[in-house]
Amino acid sequence: MAPRGESTGYAPMAKLTLCFFCIFLLAAPITNGLPLSSDLYYQEGNIRCLRCPAGTFVEKPCTKPDTIGECSSCHTGSTYSEGPTGLDHCLTCLRCRDDQEEVRPCTATQNAECRCKKGTYCPIDHPCEVCLTCTEKCPPGQELQFPCNSTSDSQCGPAESGSWIVWLWLVLPLLLLVLIVVVLCKCRKQCKDDLCCVLITENPGREENPLIPVQLAFAREMDREEQETIFRQTWDLFVEHVPMEKWAQFMRSLRLSDNTVWEAKENNRDNAREQNIAMLRAWYQQNPGDVNDLLASLHDINLHTPARTIASILVQKGDYVEIN
Ligand SMILES: *[C@@H]1O[C@H](CO)[C@@H](O)[C@H](O)[C@H]1NC(C)=O
């Protein structure tokens, strides 16, 4: 049975209230301020009864208005009632679950109190069905601000000092990696005789011995004329990949006379690239060779990397195959 409503029937009794109040003043010891009459009385059918004290329940309601009925004690440890009560039974004590511990035992006047065991918690604004495990470590870049307790998980927040160092440690390796990838890709595309190309073309992986000159052969059957056309097309690659400052040495290793070099320069004054093509053309007229002669000359003067780069581009294009 629930406590009966006390909010009815007060207005007509306004006058009497003062009188009841006087009776109360005489009858009940006042501990802390003046209790409201609704805390002391409840409605039992047509009459108003005084509530039973905390730790008891109403065994029999009163039969005369404004008196107390028969009160019986709750079973200490298993039932309880809080404050003056109009209930005809005591309330059952809370039993702590296995994942909880008892903070306060149940008494006749107060329910037991349970909380999650150490290392677990239940959010205070949720019904606690099961205790959750506390978060042990804060995510990188954050630090513990409040430790876990029975009603709240560990609270992490941005580290107050040195947080930028943490970020640096996270970001720096990533940046380095991106940089390396970019550089490697760039090198593979346009390899000149520089350090990074030495790294990617002459270092690990493929067994490339700079002492063995690269040698090419035509990838398919073709007549002389076509062979010549394709060979002439390779000259651009030599101009592009042999470093400018090594070109003169390259020409000397092809045994091109100084006269011929000078002539080629004179005839193409404003265009260094055309000068170089003209030199190769002159060399070819004097001494009809093939792509392997040019590559061998590069190896002779230790331009292994450009030689390999040119060879691999030609193989990629599909006109040549490597034969050693
Ligand atoms: C548990 O920690 C929260 C903050 O993380 C705090 O507000 C609360 O008062 C603490 N509760 C107890 C019982 O310590």
The ligand as a Gaussian input file, in Angstrom:
#p B3LYP/6-31G(d) Opt

LIG

0 1
 C       34.599000      11.082000      -8.987000
 O       35.321000      11.875000      -9.906000
 C       34.588000      12.957000     -10.445000
 C       35.477000      13.685000     -11.423000
 O       36.180000      12.832000     -12.248000
 C       34.146000      13.887000      -9.326000
 O       33.373000      14.934000      -9.885000
 C       33.364000      13.115000      -8.298000
 O       33.076000      13.971000      -7.220000
 C       34.154000      11.938000      -7.800000
 N       33.324000      11.158000      -6.904000
 C       33.801000      10.638000      -5.778000
 C       32.858000       9.834000      -5.015000
 O       34.962000      10.838000      -5.425000

